[in-house]
């Protein structure tokens, strides 16, 4: 009865109060923008991005708890699927790609591939196929693979552009595989991490893609899945099938309870309410180290893993996850990781549309530079 009452209250607010809150947030943001002399809050921002961030913050502060409950979580994912399909179709037209769904392990995953196959001349050059396996974010609760079609198109194009510019003699075919995984609250840990490993093994075992032709990538919770996949492969004695490298953006890799003196960054779409709700949805006992430690890469031994690129944003609610991860890697003697910190931008800024946040392209290009370096090094070893 209590859950039904909570759902009815959520629906009533969503239909009546939410539109009022959103309009008020937009108006307040524009007024503040005008009061600053038509300057965005931070130099790298735009008004559109400032409005989008303010709206996210408004929603997650008020409805963060409700968003992690069923059926609200499923409904939210359906909305992101519709939005993702709309943006994805435009991105595929722009980048000359198509989306190819594939069912594996009972889940729909998405391939992003070139719409036109390589010309005969390219085939004669023995084109080498690489795959970026992308784990999407969303706190292990919200979002779906289709929401990231546009972003993965952009990442793929950026990698190929840099390869062509820096190493024109490298003949590379690049596909992106956006992996799906079951979501909390219906499927708490360790289920998402289990599904992430199965997705990687599906590429290696079913598609026969050589591990040194696969790069893992992910944002937020997807970054956490990248790390858990690497750690599980190593700990299971499967180092022989480790991927070439990994790239993680604003990774969610520390699920320990927040310190009582933690101050929530005010200019990030993530809120304290939402992050606390994610932990409750994911962990059987959020306060028990035995519950959260196995799913927190910052508390793991990080030796004997492939090179990892860690991208962070200093306005991110979980900025300290990235810095702690790098600090732990250094303490473990790891020397082949890289960190890329961006000032004045919030959580997963790279996944924003460049039309809303042009600076997102800078973050994407940094990721691509790392990927290109390791792809080229792999080819020189042939």
N, C-alpha and C positions, 0 to 999 in steps of 0.2 A: 504493500500500500504506500509506503514511504517513497519507494522508487517511482511509482506511478504519479504520485503528487509532484515529485521533483520534475518528472518529464513534462507534466501539464504546465507547471510554472515556466519551464524553459520554453515550451512552445508558445505560450501566451506572450512572454517577453520578446521572443524572436519575431512575432507577428506585429506586436504593438510598440514595445519599447525600443527594440534594436534599431529600426529605421530612424527614430528620433535621435538616439545616441550617435548614430553614424553621421547624420546631417549636422548635428551639433559639433562633432569632432572635426568634420571637414571645414565648417565655418570658422571654428576657433583656430585651426591651423592656418587658414588663409589670412585671418586677421593678424596673427602673429607674424606671418611672412611679410605682410604689408607694413607692419610696425617696425620691422627690421630694414625697411627701405627696399623691399622686394628682393631680399637676400635669403637664401635657404639657411637653415639652422647650422649646417656644416658646409664647408667649401665644396666638398665632393657630391653633395646632395643636389637634388632638384626639387621644385615644389611638388611635382607629382610623386616623387619618392617620399617626401616628407608626409604627404597626405596618406600614402599607402602604409607607411610605418605607423603613423598615428592611429589609423583604423585597425591595424593588426593589434596594436597595444590595447586599444579600447576593447576589442573583442576578447582577447586572451585574459585580460584582467577581470572582466565581468563573467565570461563564460568558460574560462579555462577548465574548471572542474567538470562542467556539463559536457564539454567537447570530448572528454575521455570516457564517457559512459555510452553504453548502447541504449537505443539505436542511434543516438546523435552522432557517434563516431563514424558509423557506416554511412549515414546520410551526408556527413561532411566529405567523406572520401568520394562519394558519388558526385558531389558538386565539383570537386577538384578534377574528377575525370572528365566532366563536361567542359570545364574551362581548359584543361590540358589538351583535349581533342581539338578545340577551336584554335588555340595558339599553335598546336603541333602541326595542324594542316598548313597553316601559313608558313611555318618554319621549314617544313619539308619542301614546299614549293620554292622557297627562297634558296635553299641549299641543295636542291636537286637530289633529294633522298626520298625514301618511302619507309613506312612502318610495317614491319612484318611480325605479327603476333606468333608466339609459340607456347604451347602448353607443355609444362614439365613439372613433375612432382605435384600435380594437381593445381598448379597456379599458372596464370597467364603472364608471360614475360614478353618483352618487346625488343625486337631487333630494329636498329636504324641502319639502313644500308643505302648505298648509292642507287639512284633510280636507273642509271645507265651503267651497264657493265663495262669493264676496261676494254679499250680498243685492242685489236690484234697486236699492234706494236708493243703495247704495254705488257701483254701476256708473254711476248717473246723475251721481255726483260726479266722474266721470272718474278712477277709481282709477289711480294710477301704480304700475307694477311696478318693483321693485328686486330685484337679485340679489346675494347675498353668495357669492362664489366662494371656497371654503375649500380650502386645501392642508394636508393633515394632516402631522403630524410623525412621528418615529420614526427619525431618523438616516439617512433615505433607504434604510433596510434593513428595519426592523420596522414593525408596525402596518399597518392597512388602512383604507379609508374607513368601513366599517361600525362600526369601533371608536369613531368620533366622531359617530355619529348622536345620541346623548343630549346631548353637549356642544353640537352645532350647533342642536339644538332649544332648548336653554337660551339660547344667544346670540340666536337669532331672536326668541324670546319677550321677551327683555330689551329688544331694540331696539324692537319693536312697543309694548311697555308704555310705554317712555319717549317714543316718538312720540305716543302717545295722551295721555299726561299733560302733555306740554309743548306740543304742537301739535295739539289735537283736530280742527282743521279740515283737517289734512293727511290725505288719503285715500291710503293706501299699502298695496300688496300686496307682501309680502316672501317670497321663496323663497331657499333655500340650495342651492348646487350643490357637493357634496363631490367634488372632482376626484381621480381616480386617476392614478397614474404608475408606470412600471416601476421596480423596486427593484434596488439592488445586493444581492449581489455579481454577479449575472448581468447586470445593466444598470448599469454605473458611469457617472459623469459623462462626457459631458454629457447622457445620455439622460433622467434625471429632469427636468432643466431644459427639454429639448426638449418633453417631454410636457406640462409645465406651461403653456408658451406655447400649445401646440395646444389645450389645454382652454379657455383664455381666448378664443382666436380662434374656437373652436367656438360659444361663446355669442354672440359678435358676428356671425359670418358665417352660421351655420346657424340659430340661434334669433332672429337679428335684434334682439338686445338692445342698446340704445344704450349705448356705453361710459360715458356719464355717469349710467347707472343701475346700474352694476356696482361693487361694493366688493370688493377682495381682502382675504383674511384668512388667517392661518396661524400655527401654533405650531411652535417649534423648527425642524426641517428645513423644515417648511411655510412658516415665516417666511422662510427662505432662498430658497424657491421664489417667494414673493411678490416679493422684491427682484430676483431674477434675471429674473422676467417683466417687471417694470417697466424694468429696464436693457436688456433685449433689445428691447423695443418701442421704446424711445427710440433705441437705437443702430441699429435697422433703419429709422429714419426713419418710424416709425408713431406719432408723438406724437398724431396726430389720433384715434387709438383708445385713448388712455390711459384707465384706469378713473377713477372719481370720486375715490376715496381708497383707503387701505390700512391695515390693522391687523395688527401682528405681535406675538406674545407669546413672550418668551424666544427670540429668533431665533438660529438657527445660521448665522451669516453670516461667520465667519472660520475658514478651514480651514488656516491657517498652523500650522506645528509649535509645540507648547507650549514655553515657556521652561523651561530646566532647573530653575529655582527655583520653578516653579509648584507651589502646594500645593492638592491636591484638597479642595474643601469636603466635610466629613464628613457633612453632614446633607442630602445631595441623592441622589436615586435614581440619577443618572448617576455613573459611576465612570471613573477614568483608563483602566482596562482596556477598557471599552466604547467610550469616545470614540476611543482609538487604533485600535481595531478598525474603527470606522466609517470613519476616514480611509483605512485600508488597503483596505477594501472598495470605496471610492468613487474613489480616485485611482490613476492608473497609476503615478505616482512620487510618493509623499507628501512626499518631501523636496525636490522640485524646484518652485520658485516658479511655473514655467510650467505646472505641473500643478494647483496649488491656487489661484493668484491669480485666474484667470477665474471661479471659483466662490465668491469671497469678496467680498461687497458692501462690506465695510469698506475694501477697497483700490480701490474704483471711484469715478469721478466721480459724485456724487449730485445734481447740478444737473438742473433741468428734469424733475422727477418730480412726481407728484401728492402731496398731503398724506399723511404717514405717521404713524401712531400706534405708538410703540415701547413695549411694556410689558415690564418687567424685574423680576426677583426677586433680592434680594441674597444668598440662599443657593444660587443657581443655579450649577452647575458652569461654565456658559458666560455668567455674568453680564457679564463683560468684553466679550462680543460685542456686547451691546446698548449699553453705554456707549461703546465704540469707534465703533459705527455713528453714534450721535448726535454724537460729537465730530467725526467725519469730515464729517457733514452741516453742522455749524456752520462747520467750516473751509472748506467749499465755498460758504459764503454762503447756505445753505438756511434759510429763516425760517418755513416753514409746516408743520414737523414738531412733534410733541409726544412727550415721554417721560413715562412713568408708572412710577415705581420703588416696589416693595412690599418692606418690611422683614420679615424673619423667616419667609419662605416660600421654597420651592425651585423648581426647574425646572417650567415649565408648570403651576403650581398651579391656574390657572383651569380646567383640564380635569378636575380632580378632582370627583367627585360632591359636591354641597353637603351631602349626608347624611354624608359622611366629613370634608369640610373646609368648614364653612359660610362661611369667609372667601373661598372661591372666588367667591362671588356678588359680592363687592366688585370683584374684578378684571373679571368679566364686565360689571358695570354701568359700569365706567370705559371699557371698549371700546365699549359701546353708546352712551355719551354722545358719544363722538367720531363714531360712525357717524350718530347722529341729527342732530348738528350739520350734517354735510355733506349728508345727505339733505334736510333742511329747506332749506338754502341752495340746493340744486339745484332744489327745487320753486319757490322764490321767483323763480327766473330764468325761469320759463315765461312 
